[in-house]
Amino acid sequence: MAREGFTARMAIGLLGVSESGYYAWRERTPSARSLRQAWLSRIIRDIHRSSGAVFGYRRIRQELGHRYGINVSHQTVERLMGQAGLRGRSGRVGYHGPGPAGGVGGRRWIIDVDSPDHPHAVWWAAIVLDTTTHRLIAFSTGRRPTGHLIEQALDQAITQEAATPPAPDTAGELAGCSFTARAHALRRAPGSGTVGDWYEHSLTEAFWHTLRRELAHHARPEADHHGQALLDTLERLTRQP
C-alpha cells in the first residue's frame, strides 16, 4: 500500500488496525521460528529449482533430510511450498542437481559431538562448523551426548544462517551438511552419504584441540564452573573471525 502512495495513517485506517500496534509490529525483531521458516523456504525454492520445477513436497522433504540433515514434516514443506507458489509435477523424473557427496560446490557444515576432557565433570558439546570458513557456527551443551543435543545445535545454526547476510568470502550457498561418525552413531544424521570425509573430520579434531587448550586456563574442580567455562569458551569461539 505504501508503494501505491498511501500514507501509513491512511493504510492503518483502511485496514482497521491501531496505529501503536502497527508501529510495534514494524519494529518487532523477527522470531527464531519465523527466521527458520524463511531459511527453509529459501532452501525449498533452491531444491525445487534444481529439480527443474518437478519435485513435490514429498521429494523435497526427502532432499531436506538427505542433503541438509533437516527433518521437517510433510505438512510443513507443503505449507511453505504453497506460500511460495511452488508445485511439483506428477510422474517419475530424473534429477541432476547437486547431491550429498563430498565435493559439492558451495559451503558445507560439519556436525560433531564430543566431551572435552575434565577430571571432575563431564559436559558434552554439539558443534556446527563451516568447512569453508572453519568458523564455529553454532553449538549446544549438556550432561549427556544425545541426538537432541545435535538437533539443538543444528536448529541454532539454521536460525542464525537465516538472520545473517552471507559473508562476501564464502563460496556460495550452503550445499549440505555432513556428520562425523560420533554424531552419526546417535542416529540423528540423515541416511547414506552424509558421514564427513577425512578433511572434515580433521577440522573437527582441530577444533576440539583448540577448545581443550582454551579450557585448560579455566580448570577448577567445581562441575558447575566447568560447565560455565565451556559455555563462555564456545561463545567466544563463535565470535572469532
C-alpha positions as CSV (number, residue, x, y, z in Angstrom):
1,M,0.0,0.0,0.0
2,A,2.9,2.3,0.7
3,R,4.2,1.7,-2.9
4,E,0.8,2.7,-4.2
5,G,1.1,6.1,-2.5
6,F,-0.9,5.5,0.6
7,T,0.3,7.1,3.8
8,A,0.8,5.0,6.9
9,R,-2.1,6.7,8.7
10,M,-4.4,6.1,5.7
11,A,-3.4,2.5,5.4
12,I,-3.9,1.9,9.2
13,G,-7.4,3.4,8.9
14,L,-8.3,1.3,5.9
15,L,-7.0,-2.0,7.5
16,G,-8.7,-1.3,10.8
17,V,-5.7,-1.7,13.0
18,S,-4.3,0.5,15.7
19,E,-1.5,2.9,15.0
20,S,0.5,1.8,18.0
21,G,0.0,-1.8,17.1
22,Y,1.3,-1.2,13.5
23,Y,4.5,0.6,14.6
24,A,5.1,-2.0,17.3
25,W,4.8,-4.8,14.6
26,R,7.1,-2.9,12.2
27,E,9.8,-2.5,14.8
28,R,9.5,-6.0,16.2
29,T,12.5,-8.3,15.8
30,P,11.7,-11.5,13.8
31,S,11.3,-14.5,16.0
32,A,13.7,-17.5,15.7
33,R,10.8,-19.5,14.3
34,S,10.0,-17.0,11.6
35,L,13.7,-16.8,10.6
36,R,13.9,-20.6,10.4
37,Q,10.8,-20.7,8.3
38,A,12.2,-18.1,5.9
39,W,15.5,-20.1,5.7
40,L,13.7,-23.3,5.0
41,S,11.6,-21.6,2.3
42,R,14.8,-20.4,0.6
43,I,16.3,-24.0,0.6
44,I,13.0,-25.4,-0.6
45,R,13.0,-23.0,-3.6
46,D,16.6,-23.9,-4.4
47,I,15.7,-27.7,-4.4
48,H,12.6,-27.1,-6.4
49,R,14.5,-25.0,-9.0
50,S,17.4,-27.6,-9.2
51,S,14.8,-30.3,-9.9
52,G,13.5,-28.4,-12.9
53,A,10.4,-27.4,-11.0
54,V,9.2,-31.1,-10.9
55,F,9.7,-32.1,-7.2
56,G,6.7,-32.1,-5.0
57,Y,6.6,-31.7,-1.2
58,R,7.4,-35.4,-0.5
59,R,10.5,-35.5,-2.6
60,I,11.6,-32.1,-1.4
61,R,11.2,-33.3,2.2
62,Q,13.5,-36.3,1.4
63,E,16.1,-33.9,-0.1
64,L,16.0,-31.7,3.0
65,G,16.9,-34.7,5.1
66,H,19.3,-36.3,2.7
67,R,21.3,-33.2,1.7
68,Y,20.9,-30.9,4.8
69,G,20.1,-33.2,7.7
70,I,16.9,-31.2,8.3
71,N,13.9,-33.2,9.5
72,V,10.6,-31.5,9.0
73,S,7.1,-32.8,8.4
74,H,5.4,-33.2,5.1
75,Q,2.8,-30.7,6.2
76,T,5.5,-28.0,6.9
77,V,7.1,-28.5,3.4
78,E,3.7,-28.5,1.7
79,R,2.6,-25.3,3.5
80,L,5.9,-23.5,2.7
81,M,5.7,-24.5,-0.9
82,G,2.1,-23.3,-1.1
83,Q,3.1,-19.9,0.4
84,A,5.9,-19.6,-2.2
85,G,3.6,-20.7,-5.1
86,L,5.6,-23.8,-5.8
87,R,4.1,-27.0,-7.1
88,G,5.5,-30.3,-8.3
89,R,4.7,-32.4,-11.3
90,S,3.4,-35.9,-11.2
91,G,5.4,-38.8,-12.6
92,R,8.9,-40.2,-12.1
93,V,11.6,-37.7,-13.2
94,G,15.4,-37.7,-13.3
95,Y,17.3,-35.3,-11.0
96,H,20.6,-33.7,-12.0
97,G,21.1,-31.3,-9.1
98,P,23.8,-31.4,-6.5
99,G,23.9,-34.4,-4.3
100,P,25.1,-35.0,-0.7
101,A,28.5,-36.4,-1.6
102,G,31.7,-34.5,-0.8
103,G,33.0,-32.1,-3.4
104,V,29.6,-30.3,-3.9
105,G,30.1,-26.7,-4.7
106,G,29.4,-24.1,-2.1
107,R,29.7,-24.1,1.7
108,R,29.1,-27.2,3.8
109,W,28.5,-27.7,7.5
110,I,30.1,-30.5,9.6
111,I,28.3,-31.5,12.8
112,D,30.1,-33.3,15.7
113,V,29.5,-34.1,19.3
114,D,32.2,-34.7,21.9
115,S,33.2,-34.2,25.6
116,P,36.2,-32.1,26.4
117,D,38.5,-33.8,28.9
118,H,38.0,-32.8,32.5
119,P,38.8,-34.8,35.7
120,H,35.9,-33.7,37.8
121,A,32.9,-33.2,35.4
122,V,31.6,-34.5,32.1
123,W,30.0,-31.9,29.8
124,W,29.2,-32.7,26.2
125,A,29.0,-30.2,23.3
126,A,27.5,-30.5,19.9
127,I,29.0,-28.2,17.3
128,V,28.3,-27.0,13.8
129,L,31.4,-25.9,11.8
130,D,31.5,-24.2,8.4
131,T,34.0,-26.2,6.4
132,T,34.8,-23.2,4.1
133,T,35.5,-20.5,6.7
134,H,36.4,-23.0,9.5
135,R,34.2,-21.0,11.9
136,L,32.1,-22.3,14.7
137,I,28.5,-21.6,13.5
138,A,26.5,-22.9,16.5
139,F,26.7,-25.2,19.5
140,S,24.8,-26.7,22.4
141,T,25.9,-28.2,25.6
142,G,24.5,-30.8,28.0
143,R,25.3,-33.5,30.5
144,R,24.7,-36.4,28.1
145,P,25.5,-37.0,24.4
146,T,22.0,-37.2,22.9
147,G,20.5,-36.7,19.5
148,H,18.6,-33.8,21.0
149,L,21.9,-32.0,21.7
150,I,22.7,-32.2,18.0
151,E,19.3,-31.1,16.9
152,Q,19.6,-28.0,19.2
153,A,22.9,-27.0,17.6
154,L,21.7,-27.5,14.1
155,D,18.5,-25.6,14.8
156,Q,20.5,-22.7,16.2
157,A,22.7,-22.8,13.1
158,I,19.7,-22.7,10.8
159,T,18.2,-19.7,12.7
160,Q,21.5,-17.8,12.7
161,E,22.0,-18.5,9.0
162,A,18.6,-17.1,8.2
163,A,19.2,-13.9,10.1
164,T,22.8,-13.2,8.9
165,P,23.6,-11.9,5.4
166,P,26.1,-14.2,3.7
167,A,29.8,-13.1,4.1
168,P,31.5,-11.9,0.9
169,D,34.3,-14.5,1.2
170,T,32.0,-17.6,1.4
171,A,31.8,-19.9,-1.6
172,G,28.1,-19.5,-2.5
173,E,25.0,-21.0,-0.8
174,L,25.1,-23.9,1.7
175,A,25.4,-27.1,-0.3
176,G,24.7,-29.5,2.5
177,C,25.7,-31.0,5.9
178,S,28.0,-33.8,6.9
179,F,28.1,-35.6,10.3
180,T,31.1,-37.2,12.0
181,A,31.0,-40.8,12.9
182,R,30.3,-39.8,16.5
183,A,27.3,-37.7,15.6
184,H,26.1,-40.4,13.1
185,A,26.2,-43.0,15.8
186,L,23.5,-41.1,17.7
187,R,21.1,-41.9,14.9
188,R,20.3,-38.2,14.3
189,A,22.2,-37.9,11.0
190,P,20.4,-38.5,7.7
191,G,20.9,-41.6,5.6
192,S,23.7,-42.6,3.3
193,G,26.4,-40.3,2.0
194,T,26.4,-37.9,4.9
195,V,29.4,-39.1,7.1
196,G,32.2,-36.5,6.8
197,D,35.4,-37.2,4.9
198,W,38.9,-37.2,6.3
199,Y,39.3,-33.4,5.7
200,E,36.0,-32.6,7.6
201,H,37.0,-34.9,10.4
202,S,40.4,-33.2,10.7
203,L,38.6,-29.8,11.1
204,T,36.6,-31.1,14.0
205,E,39.6,-32.6,15.7
206,A,41.5,-29.3,15.3
207,F,38.5,-27.5,16.8
208,W,38.4,-29.9,19.9
209,H,42.1,-29.4,20.3
210,T,41.6,-25.6,20.4
211,L,38.7,-25.9,22.8
212,R,40.6,-28.1,25.2
213,R,43.6,-25.7,25.2
214,E,41.3,-22.8,26.0
215,L,39.5,-24.7,28.8
216,A,42.9,-25.6,30.4
217,H,43.0,-22.0,31.6
218,H,39.7,-22.4,33.4
219,A,40.3,-25.7,35.2
220,R,38.7,-25.8,38.6
221,P,37.1,-28.7,40.5
222,E,33.5,-27.4,40.6
223,A,31.4,-29.1,38.0
224,D,29.1,-26.0,37.6
225,H,32.1,-23.8,37.0
226,H,33.4,-26.2,34.3
227,G,30.0,-26.1,32.5
228,Q,30.0,-22.3,32.6
229,A,33.6,-22.2,31.4
230,L,32.6,-24.4,28.4
231,L,29.8,-22.1,27.5
232,D,31.9,-19.0,27.8
233,T,34.7,-20.5,25.7
234,L,32.3,-21.7,23.0
235,E,30.6,-18.3,22.9
236,R,34.0,-16.6,22.4
237,L,34.9,-19.0,19.6
238,T,31.7,-18.2,17.7
239,R,32.7,-14.6,17.7
240,Q,36.2,-15.2,16.2
241,P,36.5,-14.4,12.5
